[in-house]
């Protein structure tokens, strides 16, 4: 990741696998850099609940399996609604 002032402020970024582990950490870093994040997950977790509360309005959670067409479409559609893609 890059430091502050790198142009991520209010940019829309889609992240897959955001429910835990590396994906969740990437979401946190992007939020810290000012991005709007569309975060895809398959299973709800306490970490996602905490993230939703901490970053309300800046993180947009989309449940689905992006290995299936409907999951990928849902993620892309939400990102487009926010001005991304």
VMD Tcl script that draws the C-alpha trace (Angstrom):
set ca {
  {0.00 0.00 0.00}
  {1.04 3.57 -0.47}
  {0.96 6.43 1.99}
  {-1.44 9.34 2.49}
  {-1.97 11.78 -0.34}
  {-1.79 9.17 -3.07}
  {-5.13 9.92 -4.65}
  {-7.35 7.38 -2.89}
  {-9.47 9.99 -1.13}
  {-13.09 9.20 -2.04}
  {-12.04 6.78 -4.80}
  {-14.23 3.69 -5.06}
  {-12.32 0.44 -4.59}
  {-13.75 -3.09 -4.74}
  {-12.20 -5.78 -2.54}
  {-13.02 -9.48 -2.65}
  {-12.56 -11.84 0.27}
  {-13.15 -9.00 2.71}
  {-14.77 -11.11 5.41}
  {-11.54 -12.07 7.13}
  {-7.78 -12.29 6.92}
  {-5.87 -10.42 4.25}
  {-9.00 -9.13 2.50}
  {-10.25 -7.55 5.72}
  {-6.87 -5.94 6.36}
  {-6.81 -4.52 2.83}
  {-10.25 -2.99 3.41}
  {-9.04 -1.37 6.64}
  {-5.96 0.06 4.93}
  {-7.96 1.48 2.02}
  {-10.43 3.07 4.43}
  {-7.53 4.60 6.37}
  {-6.35 6.15 3.11}
  {-9.77 7.70 2.49}
  {-11.23 5.35 -0.10}
  {-14.86 4.31 -0.39}
  {-14.71 0.51 -0.26}
  {-17.12 -2.00 -1.75}
  {-16.26 -5.12 0.24}
  {-17.35 -8.57 -0.89}
  {-17.76 -11.35 1.67}
  {-19.33 -14.82 1.78}
  {-19.91 -15.28 5.52}
  {-20.81 -12.64 8.09}
  {-18.41 -12.17 11.00}
  {-18.00 -10.04 14.10}
  {-15.10 -8.31 12.34}
  {-17.46 -7.19 9.58}
  {-19.98 -5.96 12.14}
  {-17.28 -3.88 13.81}
  {-16.07 -2.57 10.44}
  {-19.62 -1.62 9.44}
  {-19.98 0.42 12.63}
  {-16.55 2.07 12.40}
  {-16.75 3.01 8.73}
  {-20.46 3.63 8.23}
  {-21.05 5.34 4.90}
  {-17.55 4.56 3.62}
  {-17.68 0.77 3.52}
  {-20.34 -0.95 1.44}
  {-20.72 -4.65 2.20}
  {-21.88 -7.00 -0.55}
  {-22.53 -10.65 0.28}
  {-21.91 -13.20 -2.44}
  {-19.58 -15.66 -4.07}
  {-17.75 -13.91 -6.90}
  {-17.01 -17.32 -8.36}
  {-20.65 -17.25 -9.43}
  {-21.94 -14.74 -11.94}
  {-24.56 -13.29 -9.60}
  {-21.95 -12.52 -6.93}
  {-19.61 -10.81 -9.38}
  {-22.48 -8.81 -10.89}
  {-23.67 -7.65 -7.44}
  {-20.16 -6.44 -6.53}
  {-19.67 -4.60 -9.83}
  {-23.16 -3.09 -9.71}
  {-22.63 -1.66 -6.22}
  {-19.26 -0.22 -7.23}
  {-20.85 1.41 -10.30}
  {-23.66 2.90 -8.16}
  {-20.97 4.64 -6.11}
  {-19.19 6.00 -9.17}
  {-16.54 3.34 -9.54}
  {-15.57 1.08 -12.43}
}
mol new
graphics top color blue
foreach p $ca { graphics top sphere $p radius 0.5 }
foreach p [lrange $ca 0 end-1] q [lrange $ca 1 end] { graphics top cylinder $p $q radius 0.2 }
display resetview
